[in-house]
Amino acid sequence: MKSSRPISPEFFDLAGASAYLGGALSVRTLRRLISMPGGLPYYRIGAGKILISKSDLDAWLARHRQEPLDLDKIAAEAVRAVMGEV
């Protein structure tokens, strides 16, 4: 009996990486990120085919994670500063 577990690729081409991210980054944006100094790591194989490892992509995303802003806290601090309560 064959396993029905889906196969998770360890490497994506640019279109696959974009799809993995739910389309949040286009192929064009991924190319730009690859070309930046210190940008997204990649492998070039064959006739110029670009591959990105899933682990490198996940690590790159983790390094660029942004925490949500607490706008209520920022506004309260600004009001206190203006009122001289800091």
C-alpha positions as CSV (number, residue, x, y, z in Angstrom):
1,M,0.0,0.0,0.0
2,K,1.4,3.4,-1.0
3,S,1.4,6.3,1.5
4,S,-1.2,9.0,0.9
5,R,0.9,11.6,2.7
6,P,1.5,14.6,0.4
7,I,5.1,15.1,-0.6
8,S,6.6,18.4,0.7
9,P,9.4,19.6,-1.6
10,E,12.6,20.7,-0.1
11,F,13.4,23.0,-3.0
12,F,11.2,25.4,-5.0
13,D,11.6,27.1,-8.3
14,L,10.6,30.7,-8.2
15,A,6.9,30.0,-9.1
16,G,6.8,27.3,-6.5
17,A,8.3,29.6,-3.8
18,S,5.7,32.2,-4.7
19,A,2.9,29.6,-4.4
20,Y,4.4,28.4,-1.1
21,L,4.0,31.9,0.2
22,G,0.4,32.1,-1.0
23,G,1.4,34.6,-3.7
24,A,2.5,37.1,-1.1
25,L,5.7,37.6,-3.1
26,S,5.7,37.5,-6.9
27,V,8.4,35.8,-9.0
28,R,9.7,39.3,-9.9
29,T,10.0,40.3,-6.2
30,L,11.8,37.0,-5.4
31,R,14.3,37.7,-8.2
32,R,14.9,41.2,-6.7
33,L,15.4,39.7,-3.2
34,I,17.9,37.2,-4.6
35,S,19.9,39.9,-6.3
36,M,20.2,42.1,-3.2
37,P,23.4,41.9,-1.1
38,G,22.7,39.5,1.8
39,G,19.4,38.7,0.1
40,L,17.5,35.5,-0.2
41,P,19.8,32.5,-0.6
42,Y,19.4,30.5,-3.8
43,Y,20.9,27.8,-6.0
44,R,21.5,28.1,-9.8
45,I,21.4,24.8,-11.6
46,G,21.3,23.6,-15.2
47,A,20.6,26.3,-17.8
48,G,20.1,29.1,-15.3
49,K,17.3,27.5,-13.3
50,I,16.9,29.0,-9.8
51,L,16.0,27.0,-6.8
52,I,15.3,28.1,-3.3
53,S,15.4,25.7,-0.4
54,K,12.3,25.6,1.8
55,S,14.5,25.9,4.9
56,D,16.3,29.0,3.5
57,L,13.0,30.6,2.6
58,D,11.5,29.9,6.0
59,A,14.7,31.2,7.8
60,W,14.7,34.4,5.6
61,L,11.0,35.0,6.4
62,A,11.7,34.5,10.2
63,R,14.5,37.1,10.0
64,H,12.2,39.6,8.4
65,R,9.2,39.1,10.8
66,Q,7.6,42.2,12.1
67,E,5.7,42.5,15.3
68,P,2.3,44.2,15.1
69,L,2.2,47.8,16.3
70,D,0.0,48.6,19.4
71,L,-1.4,51.9,18.1
72,D,-3.4,52.5,21.3
73,K,-0.2,52.3,23.4
74,I,1.7,54.5,21.0
75,A,-1.1,57.1,21.1
76,A,-1.3,57.0,24.9
77,E,2.4,57.5,25.1
78,A,2.3,60.4,22.7
79,V,-0.6,62.1,24.7
80,R,1.4,61.7,27.9
81,A,4.5,63.2,26.3
82,V,2.5,66.2,25.0
83,M,0.8,66.7,28.4
84,G,4.2,66.5,30.1
85,E,3.4,63.3,32.0
86,V,6.5,61.4,30.8
